[in-house]
Amino acid sequence: MAEKTALIVIDMQNDYLYEKRKKRFSYDTEKLTAAVNELIHSYESSGCDVIYIRHLIQDLPTNRLLFGYSIAGSEGAELYDGLDIVSSLCFDKFFGDALTNKELLQLVKKNGYDELHLCGLDECGCVTSTALGAVKRGLKAAVLRKGTATVMSEAKVRKAHERLEKAGVRSI
C-alpha cells in the first residue's frame, strides 16, 4: 500500500444490492459484499481511513419515473445493510465522480492521501469515473478488482480498463 492510503467504498447501496432491487442490477450481492467487507477490515486494521460514498438522485417526480433508484431520502438510497460500517466518513454524490463532492475533496486534500483505493459499484460507472477524477486532480488511484462488480458488457469493461490504464490508474 502507498504511504497514506484511503479506501473509498462506492455506491454499495440497497437499490443495487437488496432483494427489492431492479432486475438490471444483477450483481452477486453475497460475493461482492463479502469481498468489500474483507477489504474494509483489511484497510481499517492497516490504519487506513475507510470512506463510504452514496450516489443520490434528486427526489423529483420525473427522476422517480426515469430512474426509480437512489432517490434521495429513500430506503433504497441507504448503504446496504450487509455492508460493514467502520467509520463515520460518508459522503453523498450526485455525479459519477465521487470527488465532485467538495467536502470529500477537502478531506482528501487535508489528510494528504498518497493514493485512493476504490471498490464498490459499478466498475464501469462510478468507480471508473472516480478513479479518472482522482487522476485529473493530481491524485493516484487504484481499482480493487476483487471488490468491484459490473452489470456492463465485456466490451464496456474492456473499454473502461483501457481508459483507466491509459490514465495511469492501477488495477489491484
Backbone as CSV, one residue per row, in Angstrom:
resi,resn,N_x,N_y,N_z,CA_x,CA_y,CA_z,C_x,C_y,C_z
1,MET,0.842,-1.190,0.000,0.000,0.000,0.000,0.881,1.245,0.000
2,ALA,0.350,2.297,-0.538,1.062,3.570,-0.557,1.212,4.074,0.874
3,GLU,2.036,5.085,1.040,2.322,5.631,2.358,1.055,5.971,3.138
4,LYS,0.184,6.774,2.539,-1.083,7.118,3.195,-2.201,6.854,2.192
5,THR,-2.952,5.818,2.472,-3.982,5.352,1.545,-5.346,5.424,2.202
6,ALA,-6.338,5.749,1.408,-7.731,5.696,1.871,-8.469,4.698,0.984
7,LEU,-9.341,3.922,1.605,-10.225,3.031,0.870,-11.538,3.771,0.675
8,ILE,-11.965,3.881,-0.588,-13.240,4.523,-0.883,-14.210,3.463,-1.393
9,VAL,-15.279,3.261,-0.642,-16.302,2.260,-0.937,-17.452,2.984,-1.629
10,ILE,-17.644,2.682,-2.910,-18.551,3.458,-3.746,-19.889,2.748,-3.997
11,ASP,-20.959,3.436,-3.693,-22.338,3.081,-4.081,-22.797,1.674,-3.670
12,MET,-22.359,1.209,-2.523,-22.830,-0.085,-2.014,-24.155,0.176,-1.287
13,GLN,-25.198,0.400,-2.078,-26.485,0.840,-1.563,-27.570,-0.210,-1.790
14,ASN,-28.630,-0.094,-0.996,-29.747,-1.033,-1.074,-30.272,-1.215,-2.498
15,ASP,-30.509,-0.117,-3.213,-31.129,-0.212,-4.537,-30.336,-1.046,-5.536
16,TYR,-29.065,-1.254,-5.261,-28.236,-2.056,-6.164,-28.019,-3.472,-5.639
17,LEU,-28.297,-3.677,-4.344,-27.899,-4.948,-3.737,-29.002,-5.724,-3.018
18,TYR,-30.048,-5.037,-2.559,-31.027,-5.802,-1.778,-32.040,-6.500,-2.684
19,GLU,-32.869,-7.346,-2.058,-33.797,-8.194,-2.817,-34.813,-7.407,-3.630
20,LYS,-35.155,-6.190,-3.203,-36.165,-5.388,-3.894,-35.595,-4.574,-5.066
21,ARG,-34.328,-4.795,-5.401,-33.697,-4.002,-6.466,-34.291,-4.323,-7.835
22,LYS,-34.021,-3.435,-8.782,-34.459,-3.659,-10.165,-33.630,-4.786,-10.784
23,LYS,-34.240,-5.526,-11.703,-33.578,-6.689,-12.306,-32.264,-6.350,-12.991
24,ARG,-32.148,-5.145,-13.528,-30.917,-4.791,-14.244,-29.702,-4.719,-13.328
25,PHE,-29.918,-4.592,-12.028,-28.813,-4.588,-11.075,-28.578,-6.021,-10.585
26,SER,-28.055,-6.822,-11.471,-27.931,-8.263,-11.224,-26.588,-8.639,-10.606
27,TYR,-26.109,-7.817,-9.684,-24.845,-8.102,-9.019,-24.996,-9.328,-8.119
28,ASP,-23.893,-10.044,-7.906,-23.871,-11.144,-6.949,-23.651,-10.504,-5.577
29,THR,-24.750,-10.161,-4.924,-24.710,-9.394,-3.672,-23.834,-10.054,-2.617
30,GLU,-24.029,-11.342,-2.395,-23.268,-12.032,-1.346,-21.774,-12.002,-1.615
31,LYS,-21.391,-12.348,-2.828,-19.967,-12.402,-3.183,-19.328,-11.016,-3.104
32,LEU,-19.999,-10.017,-3.683,-19.455,-8.660,-3.687,-19.372,-8.105,-2.268
33,THR,-20.429,-8.249,-1.501,-20.445,-7.703,-0.140,-19.372,-8.360,0.721
34,ALA,-19.200,-9.671,0.585,-18.161,-10.368,1.351,-16.773,-9.833,0.979
35,ALA,-16.534,-9.635,-0.310,-15.233,-9.130,-0.768,-14.998,-7.703,-0.271
36,VAL,-16.013,-6.851,-0.367,-15.870,-5.460,0.071,-15.679,-5.405,1.590
37,ASN,-16.434,-6.193,2.332,-16.278,-6.205,3.789,-14.880,-6.677,4.189
38,GLU,-14.346,-7.648,3.472,-12.989,-8.121,3.735,-11.986,-6.980,3.499
39,LEU,-12.165,-6.242,2.413,-11.290,-5.092,2.133,-11.417,-4.031,3.212
40,ILE,-12.642,-3.740,3.625,-12.885,-2.736,4.664,-12.090,-3.078,5.918
41,HIS,-12.179,-4.312,6.366,-11.499,-4.707,7.603,-9.988,-4.754,7.424
42,SER,-9.540,-5.163,6.260,-8.106,-5.202,5.976,-7.511,-3.789,5.994
43,TYR,-8.177,-2.850,5.329,-7.677,-1.475,5.291,-7.776,-0.825,6.661
44,GLU,-8.887,-1.043,7.355,-9.054,-0.449,8.680,-7.971,-0.953,9.634
45,SER,-7.695,-2.257,9.599,-6.691,-2.814,10.507,-5.269,-2.370,10.135
46,SER,-5.099,-1.900,8.907,-3.798,-1.353,8.482,-3.682,0.138,8.794
47,GLY,-4.704,0.698,9.429,-4.665,2.098,9.811,-5.122,3.065,8.733
48,CYS,-5.735,2.548,7.686,-6.226,3.403,6.595,-7.635,3.893,6.895
49,ASP,-7.946,5.080,6.411,-9.314,5.578,6.517,-10.198,4.822,5.530
50,VAL,-11.421,4.539,5.951,-12.419,3.921,5.083,-13.524,4.954,4.893
51,ILE,-13.770,5.284,3.612,-14.728,6.331,3.263,-15.851,5.712,2.437
52,TYR,-17.078,6.024,2.787,-18.246,5.485,2.081,-18.873,6.574,1.218
53,ILE,-19.338,6.166,0.041,-19.977,7.087,-0.896,-21.369,6.558,-1.228
54,ARG,-22.334,7.482,-1.238,-23.698,7.141,-1.675,-24.032,7.971,-2.906
55,HIS,-24.504,7.322,-3.944,-24.967,8.042,-5.126,-26.428,8.404,-4.904
56,LEU,-26.745,9.679,-5.038,-28.119,10.127,-4.846,-28.639,10.792,-6.107
57,ILE,-29.906,10.592,-6.339,-30.607,11.261,-7.426,-31.688,12.105,-6.757
58,GLN,-31.768,13.356,-7.143,-32.709,14.295,-6.543,-34.134,13.735,-6.559
59,ASP,-34.841,13.900,-5.449,-36.202,13.381,-5.303,-37.195,14.292,-6.033
60,LEU,-37.354,14.037,-7.314,-38.316,14.753,-8.152,-39.208,13.728,-8.838
61,PRO,-40.458,14.050,-9.122,-41.347,13.085,-9.792,-40.750,12.516,-11.086
62,THR,-40.111,13.364,-11.870,-39.506,12.882,-13.129,-38.380,11.884,-12.860
63,ASN,-37.563,12.145,-11.841,-36.470,11.225,-11.511,-36.989,9.901,-10.957
64,ARG,-38.082,9.971,-10.178,-38.669,8.720,-9.663,-39.153,7.863,-10.823
65,LEU,-39.703,8.493,-11.855,-40.172,7.763,-13.043,-39.014,7.302,-13.921
66,LEU,-38.105,8.218,-14.214,-36.984,7.928,-15.112,-36.015,6.910,-14.533
67,PHE,-35.638,7.116,-13.269,-34.618,6.270,-12.647,-35.241,5.252,-11.696
68,GLY,-35.947,5.748,-10.701,-36.592,4.869,-9.736,-35.634,4.195,-8.772
69,TYR,-34.406,4.667,-8.696,-33.432,4.117,-7.756,-32.535,5.248,-7.262
70,SER,-31.912,5.030,-6.102,-31.008,6.009,-5.475,-31.663,7.369,-5.242
71,ILE,-32.966,7.375,-5.074,-33.677,8.631,-4.857,-33.381,9.122,-3.432
72,ALA,-32.888,10.348,-3.334,-32.528,10.941,-2.043,-33.665,10.763,-1.048
73,GLY,-33.315,10.298,0.152,-34.295,10.118,1.212,-35.010,8.781,1.213
74,SER,-34.779,7.962,0.190,-35.462,6.663,0.123,-34.647,5.567,0.807
75,GLU,-35.332,4.497,1.182,-34.668,3.338,1.778,-33.621,2.774,0.815
76,GLY,-33.932,2.776,-0.461,-33.028,2.232,-1.468,-31.726,2.988,-1.602
77,ALA,-31.719,4.261,-1.238,-30.503,5.079,-1.350,-29.552,4.876,-0.173
78,GLU,-30.023,4.211,0.879,-29.182,3.989,2.055,-28.116,2.931,1.770
79,LEU,-27.024,2.987,2.530,-25.985,1.967,2.398,-26.597,0.598,2.697
80,TYR,-26.148,-0.394,1.957,-26.671,-1.763,2.076,-26.463,-2.289,3.492
81,ASP,-27.502,-2.926,4.035,-27.456,-3.450,5.403,-26.324,-4.446,5.636
82,GLY,-25.941,-5.192,4.624,-24.893,-6.193,4.772,-23.487,-5.621,4.727
83,LEU,-23.378,-4.329,4.474,-22.081,-3.662,4.397,-21.601,-3.314,5.803
84,ASP,-20.351,-3.628,6.101,-19.787,-3.295,7.407,-19.378,-1.829,7.422
85,ILE,-19.897,-1.095,8.380,-19.594,0.332,8.512,-18.609,0.494,9.666
86,VAL,-17.407,0.974,9.348,-16.357,1.088,10.365,-15.935,2.540,10.608
87,SER,-16.557,3.478,9.901,-16.226,4.889,10.114,-17.460,5.736,9.845
88,SER,-17.377,6.979,10.295,-18.483,7.910,10.050,-18.238,8.732,8.789
89,LEU,-17.195,8.397,8.046,-16.862,9.129,6.825,-17.760,8.649,5.688
90,CYS,-18.861,9.361,5.500,-19.815,9.006,4.446,-20.200,10.278,3.706
91,PHE,-20.079,10.220,2.382,-20.350,11.391,1.550,-21.342,11.034,0.458
92,ASP,-22.176,12.002,0.113,-23.150,11.822,-0.963,-22.624,12.479,-2.228
93,LYS,-22.994,11.901,-3.362,-22.615,12.486,-4.646,-23.819,12.469,-5.574
94,PHE,-23.832,13.399,-6.500,-24.902,13.481,-7.485,-24.393,13.199,-8.886
95,PHE,-23.073,12.988,-9.000,-22.432,12.684,-10.282,-21.596,11.427,-10.108
96,GLY,-21.154,10.839,-11.208,-20.375,9.608,-11.157,-19.098,9.743,-10.348
97,ASP,-18.384,10.835,-10.530,-17.108,11.073,-9.848,-17.380,11.521,-8.411
98,ALA,-17.026,10.674,-7.450,-17.270,10.995,-6.039,-16.535,12.264,-5.611
99,LEU,-15.427,12.573,-6.271,-14.634,13.737,-5.887,-15.273,15.061,-6.306
100,THR,-16.427,15.001,-6.955,-17.186,16.229,-7.218,-17.836,16.733,-5.929
101,ASN,-17.871,15.889,-4.899,-18.344,16.313,-3.583,-17.222,17.131,-2.940
102,LYS,-17.464,18.410,-2.738,-16.424,19.324,-2.242,-15.906,18.939,-0.863
103,GLU,-16.792,18.451,0.016,-16.362,18.057,1.359,-15.427,16.845,1.288
104,LEU,-15.729,15.898,0.406,-14.851,14.742,0.237,-13.495,15.190,-0.297
105,LEU,-13.492,16.033,-1.303,-12.240,16.514,-1.879,-11.416,17.264,-0.833
106,GLN,-12.068,18.057,0.002,-11.362,18.760,1.086,-10.737,17.770,2.060
107,LEU,-11.469,16.719,2.415,-10.942,15.697,3.329,-9.717,15.019,2.718
108,VAL,-9.819,14.666,1.444,-8.710,14.001,0.754,-7.466,14.893,0.775
109,LYS,-7.647,16.165,0.477,-6.514,17.102,0.475,-5.978,17.328,1.882
110,LYS,-6.878,17.538,2.841,-6.485,17.802,4.233,-5.687,16.626,4.808
111,ASN,-6.126,15.413,4.511,-5.463,14.231,5.058,-4.242,13.809,4.255
112,GLY,-4.036,14.426,3.099,-2.830,14.176,2.315,-2.641,12.731,1.878
113,TYR,-3.713,12.106,1.420,-3.597,10.720,0.958,-2.667,10.643,-0.250
114,ASP,-1.779,9.666,-0.238,-0.893,9.424,-1.382,-1.643,8.701,-2.494
115,GLU,-2.617,7.881,-2.073,-3.347,7.098,-3.075,-4.736,6.767,-2.558
116,LEU,-5.690,6.749,-3.496,-7.064,6.350,-3.191,-7.290,4.978,-3.798
117,HIS,-7.736,4.042,-2.992,-8.079,2.705,-3.471,-9.586,2.611,-3.511
118,LEU,-10.111,2.220,-4.671,-11.547,2.255,-4.908,-12.139,0.864,-5.058
119,CYS,-13.316,0.682,-4.473,-14.067,-0.556,-4.662,-15.550,-0.204,-4.661
120,GLY,-16.384,-1.183,-5.017,-17.824,-0.974,-4.996,-18.438,-1.030,-6.376
121,LEU,-19.427,-0.155,-6.589,-20.243,-0.213,-7.801,-20.244,1.103,-8.559
122,ASP,-20.446,1.014,-9.756,-20.250,-0.035,-10.729,-18.852,0.160,-11.299
123,GLU,-18.153,-0.923,-11.525,-16.776,-0.843,-12.010,-16.672,0.022,-13.262
124,CYS,-17.626,-0.095,-14.164,-17.584,0.671,-15.423,-18.249,2.035,-15.304
125,GLY,-18.835,2.308,-14.158,-19.528,3.579,-13.966,-18.799,4.449,-12.962
126,CYS,-19.351,4.516,-11.768,-18.860,5.457,-10.762,-17.452,5.132,-10.254
127,VAL,-17.065,3.869,-10.241,-15.703,3.527,-9.818,-14.703,4.086,-10.832
128,THR,-14.957,3.845,-12.113,-14.083,4.381,-13.162,-14.106,5.907,-13.156
129,SER,-15.282,6.507,-13.039,-15.391,7.976,-13.018,-14.605,8.586,-11.871
130,THR,-14.676,7.971,-10.699,-13.956,8.492,-9.536,-12.450,8.312,-9.707
131,ALA,-12.033,7.184,-10.250,-10.596,6.956,-10.492,-10.051,7.993,-11.473
132,LEU,-10.772,8.226,-12.560,-10.340,9.215,-13.545,-10.396,10.631,-12.963
133,GLY,-11.381,10.894,-12.115,-11.474,12.186,-11.436,-10.310,12.416,-10.495
134,ALA,-9.854,11.363,-9.835,-8.695,11.474,-8.945,-7.460,11.862,-9.753
135,VAL,-7.230,11.164,-10.852,-6.068,11.442,-11.704,-6.124,12.885,-12.217
136,LYS,-7.299,13.298,-12.640,-7.498,14.669,-13.146,-7.099,15.704,-12.091
137,ARG,-7.262,15.347,-10.822,-6.939,16.257,-9.728,-5.532,16.024,-9.180
138,GLY,-4.730,15.232,-9.890,-3.346,15.008,-9.488,-3.161,13.978,-8.391
139,LEU,-4.151,13.128,-8.184,-4.071,12.084,-7.160,-3.828,10.726,-7.804
140,LYS,-3.187,9.839,-7.070,-3.032,8.462,-7.543,-4.273,7.674,-7.147
141,ALA,-4.670,6.759,-8.034,-5.844,5.933,-7.748,-5.584,4.508,-8.202
142,ALA,-6.216,3.587,-7.514,-6.150,2.177,-7.887,-7.543,1.577,-7.701
143,VAL,-7.907,0.684,-8.613,-9.190,-0.018,-8.529,-8.926,-1.416,-7.992
144,LEU,-9.646,-1.777,-6.954,-9.511,-3.087,-6.327,-10.502,-4.027,-6.993
145,ARG,-10.026,-4.773,-7.971,-10.909,-5.634,-8.778,-11.714,-6.608,-7.933
146,LYS,-11.087,-7.139,-6.890,-11.783,-8.112,-6.035,-13.050,-7.508,-5.419
147,GLY,-13.046,-6.199,-5.208,-14.162,-5.560,-4.531,-15.030,-4.711,-5.441
148,THR,-14.988,-4.994,-6.744,-15.851,-4.263,-7.672,-16.684,-5.254,-8.473
149,ALA,-17.741,-4.733,-9.051,-18.602,-5.552,-9.910,-19.209,-4.643,-10.966
150,THR,-19.699,-5.264,-12.019,-20.366,-4.503,-13.071,-21.481,-5.334,-13.682
151,VAL,-22.448,-4.642,-14.235,-23.506,-5.306,-14.998,-23.349,-4.988,-16.481
152,MET,-22.244,-4.341,-16.825,-21.993,-3.940,-18.213,-21.427,-5.098,-19.035
153,SER,-21.455,-4.918,-20.345,-20.951,-5.935,-21.271,-19.431,-6.029,-21.200
154,GLU,-18.900,-7.134,-21.690,-17.445,-7.323,-21.714,-16.759,-6.230,-22.522
155,ALA,-17.390,-5.782,-23.604,-16.814,-4.714,-24.429,-16.684,-3.423,-23.619
156,LYS,-17.700,-3.087,-22.823,-17.642,-1.879,-21.993,-16.598,-2.030,-20.897
157,VAL,-16.472,-3.229,-20.355,-15.464,-3.482,-19.322,-14.070,-3.268,-19.921
158,ARG,-13.821,-3.813,-21.101,-12.517,-3.632,-21.767,-12.226,-2.156,-22.003
159,LYS,-13.227,-1.437,-22.474,-13.059,-0.007,-22.752,-12.725,0.754,-21.461
160,ALA,-13.424,0.444,-20.388,-13.153,1.091,-19.095,-11.741,0.776,-18.629
161,HIS,-11.333,-0.487,-18.749,-9.982,-0.883,-18.328,-8.924,-0.150,-19.142
162,GLU,-9.168,0.006,-20.440,-8.223,0.726,-21.304,-8.115,2.187,-20.891
163,ARG,-9.244,2.817,-20.611,-9.234,4.224,-20.176,-8.476,4.388,-18.861
164,LEU,-8.699,3.474,-17.938,-8.019,3.541,-16.647,-6.512,3.338,-16.806
165,GLU,-6.145,2.342,-17.582,-4.732,2.047,-17.809,-4.037,3.239,-18.467
166,LYS,-4.662,3.804,-19.472,-4.113,4.970,-20.185,-3.920,6.152,-19.237
167,ALA,-4.818,6.295,-18.257,-4.743,7.396,-17.298,-3.744,7.111,-16.158
168,GLY,-3.221,5.896,-16.112,-2.266,5.554,-15.062,-2.889,5.017,-13.785
169,VAL,-4.138,4.591,-13.875,-4.815,4.003,-12.718,-4.439,2.526,-12.632
170,ARG,-3.926,2.134,-11.485,-3.549,0.732,-11.299,-4.777,-0.123,-11.006
171,SER,-4.669,-1.388,-11.398,-5.663,-2.398,-11.009,-4.968,-3.339,-10.044
172,ILE,-5.617,-3.536,-8.924,-5.025,-4.411,-7.902,-5.924,-5.635,-7.751
